[in-house]
Amino acid sequence: MARRKAPPKRVNLLIVGQEGRLGYEAALFALSLNAHTTGDRFNLFIAEPQPGALWHHDPRIQSPELRALLEDQGATFLPFESRHFGHAYPYGNKIEALFALPEAEPFLFFDTDTLITGDLSAAPIDYARPTASLKREGTWPEIELYGPGYAATWKSLYDRFGLDFETSLDLTQPDEYWQRYLYFNAGFFYYKAARPFAERFLDYALTIRDDAPPELVCQSLDPWLDQVALPLVIHGLGGGRDALEPGWLDGRTTCHYRMLPMLYAREDQGVIDTLEAITAPNRVKKVLKEYEPIKRMVYQGRGAKVRALFDQDDLPRKEQAIRNKIKRNGFWMR
């Protein structure tokens, strides 16, 4: 008798949901996940920061209808306490939320402004070798004329945490070019267990924020702190830029669109088709139209006007140039 194939390991999907934009983006994420992903491999958690001293207001999703829609999509709300970041650095949510996940189970984190566009179960992810999004620009560090270069800046951080700098380098890239150095967008990342990743991520981020090497004296860490710490975490846990075959995440199965105007300006037609299909049912529309950018971009056709501004086969190289053109034409929303 043939041996029965073991069922796939369950993976905890994590996004952050809050009052306002992130709550409605969480709904788009959940709807797109269910539209494209087969099987029951993923548990979807919506991490929700709780009110406290580090928030100026109650950050939880307030709309009962939106909460019900998320739960109807199979999402579980995961409350967590903000002990180190909160309102002053909301990107820190993705670090502190990890502590609320089951400690020893694999996780896959996504920024909430992500759509699932293919079967996520098909992505050949090795959770023992972490990586993160390579859909990024050379935003950090910003090199000063008489300051340390890329190598000195990054090496100071590897040295601070006892990590091997040389093995992190992409030697196919020239010295002092930003892509030679390990750098990710924090739009997704994963590992085989949440707690060791979370502990290292928090330790590195707090050390960089509160006790940075002197080489960082001229560098801004807001909003870049999470993306400065992340490559150090991934390298320290045995991962890297080549840990996942290209084209799966930020490719055939996911799209990190960042803002709805950016989605319409630069993403493939298939991404737009996904967005418009998942928002079409009346029960969904009744909830999502309460959020002005979705109402105007999707339901009132402003997204099509944004798309008409650009040749998708000849887009500006820099994201900021795309944003500026949308703003000049009066179509920017967030």
C-alpha positions as CSV (number, residue, x, y, z in Angstrom):
1,M,0.0,0.0,0.0
2,A,1.3,3.4,-0.9
3,R,2.2,5.6,2.0
4,R,-0.2,8.4,2.5
5,K,1.3,11.8,1.7
6,A,1.6,14.0,4.8
7,P,-0.6,17.1,4.7
8,P,1.2,20.4,4.2
9,K,2.4,22.2,7.2
10,R,0.1,25.0,8.3
11,V,1.6,28.5,8.0
12,N,0.4,31.6,9.8
13,L,-0.2,34.5,7.5
14,L,0.2,37.8,9.2
15,I,-0.9,41.3,8.2
16,V,-1.5,44.4,10.4
17,G,-5.0,45.9,10.5
18,Q,-5.8,49.3,12.0
19,E,-8.5,51.9,11.9
20,G,-8.5,53.7,8.5
21,R,-6.5,52.7,5.4
22,L,-4.9,49.5,6.9
23,G,-8.3,48.1,7.8
24,Y,-9.7,48.4,4.3
25,E,-6.5,47.1,2.8
26,A,-6.7,44.1,5.1
27,A,-10.1,43.4,3.6
28,L,-8.7,43.6,0.0
29,F,-5.9,41.2,1.1
30,A,-8.3,38.7,2.6
31,L,-10.7,38.8,-0.3
32,S,-7.8,38.3,-2.8
33,L,-6.3,35.4,-0.7
34,N,-9.6,33.5,-0.8
35,A,-10.1,34.2,-4.5
36,H,-6.8,32.7,-5.5
37,T,-5.3,30.3,-2.9
38,T,-6.4,26.7,-2.7
39,G,-6.4,24.3,0.2
40,D,-6.2,25.2,3.9
41,R,-2.5,25.7,4.4
42,F,-2.7,29.2,5.6
43,N,-4.2,30.7,8.8
44,L,-4.8,34.4,8.3
45,F,-4.2,36.6,11.3
46,I,-4.9,40.3,11.4
47,A,-2.7,41.8,14.0
48,E,-4.3,44.7,15.7
49,P,-2.5,47.1,18.1
50,Q,-4.3,47.8,21.3
51,P,-4.9,51.2,22.8
52,G,-2.2,52.3,25.2
53,A,0.3,55.0,26.1
54,L,2.1,54.9,22.8
55,W,-1.0,55.7,20.8
56,H,-2.7,59.0,20.5
57,H,-6.1,57.3,19.8
58,D,-7.6,53.9,19.7
59,P,-5.9,52.2,16.7
60,R,-8.3,49.2,16.4
61,I,-10.6,48.8,13.5
62,Q,-13.9,50.5,14.6
63,S,-16.3,49.6,11.9
64,P,-18.5,46.5,12.9
65,E,-19.3,45.9,9.2
66,L,-15.6,45.8,8.3
67,R,-14.7,43.5,11.2
68,A,-17.5,41.2,10.1
69,L,-16.3,41.1,6.5
70,L,-12.8,40.2,7.6
71,E,-14.1,37.4,9.9
72,D,-16.3,36.2,7.0
73,Q,-13.2,35.8,5.0
74,G,-11.7,33.5,7.7
75,A,-9.4,36.0,9.3
76,T,-8.7,35.9,13.1
77,F,-8.0,39.1,14.9
78,L,-4.7,39.0,16.9
79,P,-4.4,41.7,19.5
80,F,-0.9,42.8,20.5
81,E,0.6,45.5,22.8
82,S,2.8,48.3,21.6
83,R,5.7,48.4,24.0
84,H,8.4,50.1,21.9
85,F,7.0,51.9,18.8
86,G,3.3,52.8,18.5
87,H,2.2,56.1,17.0
88,A,5.8,57.4,16.8
89,Y,6.9,54.6,14.5
90,P,4.0,52.6,13.2
91,Y,6.2,50.5,11.0
92,G,7.3,48.9,14.2
93,N,3.9,47.2,14.3
94,K,5.3,44.5,12.0
95,I,8.0,43.7,14.6
96,E,5.9,43.8,17.8
97,A,3.0,41.9,16.1
98,L,5.2,38.8,15.6
99,F,5.3,38.3,19.4
100,A,1.5,37.5,19.3
101,L,1.9,34.6,16.9
102,P,2.3,31.0,18.0
103,E,6.0,30.9,18.9
104,A,7.3,27.9,17.1
105,E,5.1,27.8,14.0
106,P,6.2,29.1,10.6
107,F,4.9,32.5,9.5
108,L,4.7,34.6,6.4
109,F,4.2,38.4,6.9
110,F,2.9,40.7,4.3
111,D,2.4,44.5,4.3
112,T,-1.4,45.1,4.2
113,D,-1.2,46.9,0.9
114,T,-0.7,43.6,-0.9
115,L,-3.0,41.6,-3.2
116,I,-2.8,37.9,-3.7
117,T,-2.9,37.3,-7.4
118,G,-2.1,33.6,-7.7
119,D,-2.2,30.4,-5.6
120,L,0.1,31.2,-2.7
121,S,0.1,27.5,-1.8
122,A,2.2,26.9,-4.9
123,A,5.1,29.1,-3.9
124,P,8.1,26.9,-3.1
125,I,9.0,28.6,0.2
126,D,11.6,27.1,2.4
127,Y,10.7,28.6,5.7
128,A,14.1,27.5,7.2
129,R,15.8,30.0,4.9
130,P,14.3,33.4,5.4
131,T,14.2,36.2,2.8
132,A,12.2,39.3,2.1
133,S,11.1,41.5,-0.8
134,L,13.6,42.5,-3.4
135,K,11.1,45.0,-4.9
136,R,12.9,48.0,-3.6
137,E,15.0,51.0,-4.5
138,G,18.3,52.1,-2.9
139,T,16.6,54.3,-0.3
140,W,19.1,53.7,2.6
141,P,21.8,54.7,3.4
142,E,22.0,58.1,1.9
143,I,25.7,58.7,1.3
144,E,27.1,62.0,2.4
145,L,29.9,63.6,0.4
146,Y,32.5,63.3,3.2
147,G,30.8,60.6,5.2
148,P,31.3,56.8,5.3
149,G,30.3,54.9,2.1
150,Y,27.9,51.9,1.7
151,A,30.5,49.4,2.8
152,A,31.6,51.2,5.9
153,T,28.0,52.0,6.9
154,W,26.7,48.4,6.5
155,K,29.8,46.8,7.9
156,S,29.4,48.8,11.1
157,L,26.1,47.2,11.7
158,Y,27.2,43.6,10.9
159,D,30.1,44.2,13.3
160,R,27.8,45.5,16.0
161,F,25.8,42.3,16.0
162,G,28.7,39.9,15.4
163,L,27.6,38.9,11.9
164,D,29.8,38.1,8.9
165,F,29.7,41.0,6.5
166,E,31.6,39.5,3.6
167,T,29.2,36.6,3.1
168,S,26.3,39.1,2.8
169,L,27.7,40.8,-0.3
170,D,26.6,40.3,-3.9
171,L,30.0,40.2,-5.5
172,T,28.4,40.5,-9.0
173,Q,27.7,44.1,-8.2
174,P,30.4,46.8,-8.1
175,D,31.9,48.1,-4.8
176,E,30.0,51.0,-3.3
177,Y,26.9,50.3,-5.5
178,W,23.8,49.9,-3.2
179,Q,22.7,46.5,-4.6
180,R,26.0,44.9,-3.6
181,Y,24.8,45.1,0.0
182,L,21.9,43.1,1.4
183,Y,18.9,45.3,1.4
184,F,15.2,44.4,1.3
185,N,11.8,46.0,1.3
186,A,9.9,44.8,4.3
187,G,6.8,44.2,2.3
188,F,7.1,40.4,3.0
189,F,9.3,38.2,5.1
190,Y,9.1,34.7,6.6
191,Y,10.8,32.2,8.8
192,K,10.2,28.7,10.3
193,A,9.3,30.1,13.8
194,A,7.9,33.4,14.9
195,R,9.5,34.0,18.3
196,P,13.3,33.7,17.4
197,F,12.7,36.0,14.4
198,A,10.7,38.5,16.5
199,E,13.3,38.6,19.3
200,R,16.2,39.2,16.9
201,F,14.2,41.8,14.9
202,L,13.3,43.7,18.0
203,D,16.8,43.6,19.5
204,Y,18.4,44.8,16.3
205,A,15.9,47.5,15.7
206,L,16.1,48.9,19.2
207,T,19.9,48.8,19.2
208,I,20.0,50.6,15.9
209,R,17.5,53.2,17.1
210,D,19.0,53.8,20.6
211,D,22.7,53.0,20.2
212,A,23.7,53.1,16.6
213,P,27.3,52.9,15.5
214,P,29.0,56.3,14.8
215,E,28.9,55.5,11.1
216,L,25.1,56.1,11.2
217,V,25.3,59.6,12.7
218,C,24.1,61.3,9.6
219,Q,21.6,58.7,8.5
220,S,17.8,59.0,8.9
221,L,16.1,55.9,10.5
222,D,12.5,57.2,10.0
223,P,10.9,55.5,8.1
224,W,13.8,53.1,7.3
225,L,14.5,51.5,10.7
226,D,12.7,48.2,9.9
227,Q,14.4,47.9,6.6
228,V,17.8,48.6,8.1
229,A,17.4,45.9,10.7
230,L,15.7,43.3,8.5
231,P,18.7,42.2,6.3
232,L,20.7,41.7,9.4
233,V,18.0,39.5,10.9
234,I,17.7,37.4,7.7
235,H,21.5,37.0,7.3
236,G,21.9,36.1,10.9
237,L,19.2,33.3,10.6
238,G,20.9,31.8,7.5
239,G,18.8,33.4,4.8
240,G,19.5,35.8,2.0
241,R,18.6,37.3,-1.3
242,D,18.6,34.0,-3.1
243,A,16.5,32.0,-0.6
244,L,13.4,32.0,-2.8
245,E,13.2,31.3,-6.6
246,P,12.4,34.7,-8.2
247,G,9.0,35.5,-9.6
248,W,6.8,33.9,-7.0
249,L,6.3,36.6,-4.3
250,D,6.2,40.1,-5.9
251,G,5.4,38.2,-9.1
252,R,2.9,35.6,-10.1
253,T,1.3,35.1,-6.7
254,T,1.5,38.5,-4.9
255,C,1.6,42.2,-5.7
256,H,2.7,44.9,-3.2
257,Y,1.0,47.8,-4.7
258,R,1.6,50.3,-1.9
259,M,-1.3,52.8,-2.8
260,L,-4.3,52.4,-5.0
261,P,-3.2,55.2,-7.4
262,M,0.2,53.4,-7.7
263,L,-1.6,50.1,-8.5
264,Y,-3.6,51.6,-11.3
265,A,-0.5,53.5,-12.6
266,R,2.0,50.7,-12.9
267,E,0.7,47.2,-12.2
268,D,-0.2,44.5,-14.7
269,Q,-3.8,44.4,-16.0
270,G,-4.2,41.1,-14.1
271,V,-3.7,42.9,-10.8
272,I,-6.4,45.4,-11.7
273,D,-8.7,42.6,-12.8
274,T,-8.2,40.9,-9.4
275,L,-8.9,44.1,-7.5
276,E,-12.1,44.8,-9.5
277,A,-13.4,41.3,-9.3
278,I,-13.0,40.9,-5.5
279,T,-14.7,44.3,-4.9
280,A,-17.6,43.7,-7.2
281,P,-20.1,41.7,-5.0
282,N,-22.7,43.9,-3.4
283,R,-22.1,42.6,0.1
284,V,-18.5,43.7,-0.2
285,K,-19.2,46.9,-2.0
286,K,-21.5,48.1,0.9
287,V,-18.5,47.9,3.2
288,L,-15.7,49.0,1.1
289,K,-17.4,52.1,-0.4
290,E,-17.1,53.7,3.1
291,Y,-13.4,54.1,2.4
292,E,-13.0,57.1,0.1
293,P,-10.0,55.9,-2.0
294,I,-11.7,52.6,-2.8
295,K,-14.9,54.4,-3.5
296,R,-13.3,56.8,-6.0
297,M,-10.6,54.7,-7.5
298,V,-12.5,51.5,-7.9
299,Y,-16.2,52.3,-7.9
300,Q,-16.2,55.7,-9.5
301,G,-13.5,55.1,-12.1
302,R,-10.7,57.4,-11.0
303,G,-8.3,54.4,-11.2
304,A,-8.9,54.2,-15.0
305,K,-8.1,57.9,-15.3
306,V,-4.8,57.3,-13.4
307,R,-3.9,54.4,-15.7
308,A,-4.5,56.5,-18.8
309,L,-1.8,58.9,-17.7
310,F,1.0,56.3,-18.1
311,D,2.4,54.0,-20.7
312,Q,2.8,50.8,-18.7
313,D,5.5,49.6,-21.0
314,D,7.6,52.8,-20.4
315,L,7.0,53.9,-16.8
316,P,9.3,56.3,-15.0
317,R,12.2,54.5,-13.4
318,K,11.7,56.1,-10.0
319,E,8.5,55.6,-7.9
320,Q,8.5,59.2,-6.8
321,A,8.2,60.4,-10.5
322,I,5.0,58.3,-10.8
323,R,3.6,59.7,-7.6
324,N,4.4,63.3,-8.7
325,K,2.6,62.9,-12.0
326,I,-0.5,61.5,-10.3
327,K,-0.5,64.4,-7.8
328,R,0.0,67.0,-10.6
329,N,-3.2,65.7,-12.2
330,G,-5.2,65.8,-9.0
331,F,-5.7,62.0,-8.6
332,W,-3.6,61.2,-5.6
333,M,-5.3,59.5,-2.7
334,R,-4.1,57.5,0.3
